Amino acid sequence: MNQSIIQVDAFTIQPFAGNPAAVCVLSSAQSTEWMQAVAREMNLSETAFLLKQGDGFNLRWFTPTTEVPLCGHATLASSHVLWSEGYLPEDQVAQFHTLSGLLTATKTGDWIELNFPVNRSEPAIAPPELQQAIGPYKLVLKNSLGYLVEVVSEEQVRLVQPDFSLLRQLPVTDVVITSQTQPGSDFDFVSRFFAPGLGIPEDPVTGAAHCVLAPFWRDRLHQDEFLAYQASQRGGVLRIRYDGGDRVLIAGQAVTVLRGELILP
């Protein structure tokens, strides 16, 4: 029997915007090597694999080059597939057993809210290649993803064209850049995410980055709820709720753009 695969654009309601992810709800267990090969074939920032496990699903995420411990947009896409394709009733919470522990997703209207672990940052001193790659910045912090960089303006976030050869020389794989928005904006802050060390020059919309951004902007803006925009070429919108604890709630929308079958050997 062949394996179904679905491509979903996450953190958007517009096809061909947001962040695309491929989702396989596996009919049987497959090897890590096979899953990595499929992710390489799909050539998206993430391909997600789900396998029924108890009262939920085992969930793993792969870039074209490596398995990662956490991925927001592919979890959003996976949740969307479980509900839209009839694997779960829409009023049932989706539970995922992952390398980052138990994650859950809840559907409310057109929005899906993910319950993720928060990722706090500490002060850091970055090598000179960082400023050479992205331009001037105000502050650099470090977390388990990599560097969190507050740059000088929203315009810089939107217009920067990083030198990826220099980013690959950094001692971390990921760089998140962010800025508060200009007065009158619909959004509280903007960001972009670069991960050339993981085979992803720029990730269009990154849920895991907002596990880092939530505590950062809560400390500065003194609020618990945010509307955020990831200002990649595709762009994406995220609702964030964070009360200062160990979990952050990240909500987004999603749309299916492709259904297909993988030919199993």
C-alpha positions in Angstrom: 0.0 0.0 0.0 1.3 3.4 -0.9 1.8 6.2 1.7 -0.3 9.4 1.5 1.4 12.7 1.9 -0.2 16.2 2.2 1.4 19.6 1.8 0.0 22.4 4.0 0.8 26.1 4.1 0.9 27.0 7.8 0.4 30.4 9.6 -1.7 31.6 6.7 -5.1 31.2 5.1 -3.8 32.0 1.6 -2.3 29.2 -0.6 1.3 29.7 -1.4 2.0 32.0 1.6 3.0 31.1 5.1 5.3 28.2 5.6 4.8 25.0 3.6 5.2 21.6 5.3 4.7 18.1 4.1 2.8 15.8 6.5 2.7 11.9 6.4 0.3 10.2 8.7 2.1 6.9 8.5 0.2 3.7 7.9 3.1 1.7 9.4 6.4 2.5 11.1 9.2 3.5 8.9 13.0 3.9 9.4 14.7 7.1 10.2 16.7 6.7 7.0 13.4 6.5 5.0 11.9 9.5 6.6 15.1 11.6 6.0 15.1 10.5 2.4 11.4 11.6 2.0 12.2 15.0 3.6 15.1 15.4 1.2 12.9 14.5 -1.7 10.2 17.0 -0.6 12.8 19.7 -0.2 10.7 21.8 2.2 11.9 23.3 5.4 10.1 20.5 7.3 8.5 17.2 6.6 6.4 15.8 9.5 5.8 12.1 10.2 3.0 11.0 12.5 2.3 7.4 13.8 -0.6 6.6 16.1 0.6 6.1 19.7 -1.8 5.5 22.5 -4.1 8.4 22.9 -2.1 10.6 20.5 0.6 10.4 17.8 4.3 10.1 17.7 5.5 13.1 15.8 9.0 13.6 14.2 10.2 16.5 12.1 12.9 16.5 9.4 14.6 19.2 7.3 16.1 18.1 4.0 19.3 17.4 5.9 18.5 16.5 9.5 16.0 15.7 12.2 15.1 18.6 14.5 13.8 18.5 18.1 10.9 21.0 17.7 9.0 22.6 14.8 6.0 24.8 15.1 4.8 25.2 11.6 4.9 21.5 10.9 3.1 20.8 14.1 0.4 23.3 13.0 0.3 21.6 9.6 0.1 18.1 11.3 -2.8 19.2 13.5 -4.6 20.7 10.5 -4.2 17.4 8.6 -5.5 15.3 11.5 -8.7 17.3 11.7 -9.3 18.1 8.1 -8.6 14.6 6.9 -10.8 12.9 9.5 -8.2 11.4 11.7 -9.5 13.3 14.7 -12.9 15.0 15.5 -12.5 18.8 15.5 -13.4 19.0 19.2 -10.7 16.6 20.3 -7.3 17.9 21.4 -4.4 16.6 19.3 -1.6 15.1 21.4 1.9 14.7 20.1 4.7 12.7 21.6 7.9 14.3 20.5 11.6 14.9 21.2 10.5 18.0 23.1 8.0 16.1 25.2 4.2 16.1 25.0 2.8 18.9 22.8 -0.9 19.6 22.3 -3.0 21.5 19.7 -6.5 22.8 20.1 -8.8 23.9 17.3 -11.0 27.1 17.8 -12.8 28.1 14.6 -10.2 28.7 11.9 -7.3 29.0 14.4 -5.2 26.2 15.8 -3.4 26.9 19.1 -0.2 25.0 20.0 1.0 24.5 23.5 4.8 24.6 23.4 7.7 24.9 25.9 9.1 28.4 26.3 12.7 29.0 25.4 14.4 31.7 27.4 17.6 33.5 26.3 20.7 34.7 28.1 23.1 37.5 27.2 25.8 36.6 24.7 28.8 38.0 22.9 28.6 37.2 19.2 31.5 37.0 16.8 32.1 39.8 14.3 30.7 37.6 11.5 27.2 38.2 12.8 27.2 42.0 12.3 29.0 41.5 9.0 26.2 39.1 7.9 23.1 41.1 9.0 24.2 44.7 9.7 24.0 46.7 12.9 22.1 45.4 15.9 21.1 46.6 19.4 21.3 43.3 21.4 22.4 39.7 21.1 21.1 36.9 23.3 21.6 33.1 23.1 19.2 30.2 23.6 19.0 26.5 22.6 18.0 27.5 19.0 20.9 29.9 18.5 21.2 33.7 18.6 18.3 36.1 19.2 19.2 39.4 17.7 17.3 42.7 18.3 18.1 44.9 15.3 17.7 48.6 15.0 14.4 48.9 13.1 11.5 47.1 11.6 12.7 48.2 8.2 16.0 46.4 8.8 14.1 43.2 9.6 12.1 43.4 6.5 14.9 44.4 4.1 18.0 42.7 5.3 19.7 40.3 2.9 22.0 38.2 5.0 25.4 36.9 3.9 24.7 33.2 4.4 28.3 32.2 3.9 29.1 34.3 7.1 26.1 32.9 9.0 27.4 29.4 8.3 30.6 30.4 10.1 28.8 31.2 13.4 29.0 28.8 16.3 25.2 28.3 16.2 22.9 27.0 13.5 20.0 29.4 13.9 19.6 33.2 14.0 16.4 35.0 14.8 16.3 38.8 14.1 13.5 40.9 15.5 12.3 44.4 16.1 9.3 46.2 17.6 6.9 47.5 14.9 6.4 51.1 14.0 3.5 53.0 15.7 0.2 52.3 14.1 1.1 48.8 13.0 -1.4 45.9 13.4 1.4 43.9 14.8 3.5 44.1 18.0 6.7 42.9 16.6 8.2 41.4 13.5 10.9 38.8 13.0 12.8 36.6 10.5 14.6 33.3 10.9 17.8 32.1 9.3 19.1 28.5 9.6 21.7 27.8 6.9 23.4 25.4 9.3 20.2 23.2 9.1 20.0 23.5 5.3 17.3 26.2 5.5 18.7 29.6 4.4 15.5 31.3 5.6 12.5 29.7 7.2 9.3 31.5 6.1 7.4 31.3 9.4 8.8 29.7 12.5 6.8 28.6 15.5 9.8 27.5 17.5 11.3 31.0 17.1 8.3 32.4 18.9 9.0 30.3 21.9 12.0 32.5 22.2 10.4 35.7 21.1 7.5 35.5 23.5 9.5 35.9 26.8 11.8 38.5 25.1 8.9 40.8 24.1 6.9 40.2 27.2 9.8 41.6 29.2 10.0 44.7 27.0 6.4 45.4 26.1 4.9 44.4 29.5 2.0 42.5 27.9 0.9 38.8 27.8 -0.7 38.7 24.3 0.9 39.6 20.9 0.1 39.6 17.3 3.3 38.8 15.5 4.4 38.9 11.8 7.3 36.9 10.4 8.4 39.2 7.5 9.8 36.6 5.1 8.9 36.8 1.4 5.9 34.5 2.0 5.0 36.0 5.4 2.9 34.7 8.2 0.8 35.8 11.2 0.9 34.3 14.7 -1.1 35.0 17.8 1.0 34.6 21.0 -0.1 34.2 24.6 2.6 34.0 27.3 2.0 34.6 31.0 5.6 34.2 32.2 5.5 30.5 32.9 7.1 27.5 31.3 4.6 27.2 28.3 3.8 29.5 25.5 0.6 29.3 23.3 1.1 29.9 19.6 -1.9 30.1 17.3 -2.1 30.2 13.5 -4.2 29.1 10.6 -3.4 26.6 7.8 -4.6 25.6 4.3 -4.1 22.4 2.4 -2.5 22.9 -1.0 -1.6 19.4 -2.3 -2.5 15.7 -1.7 -0.4 12.9 -3.1 1.0 9.4 -2.7 4.5 8.2 -2.1 5.4 5.0 -3.9 6.7 2.6 -1.2 9.3 0.2 -2.3 
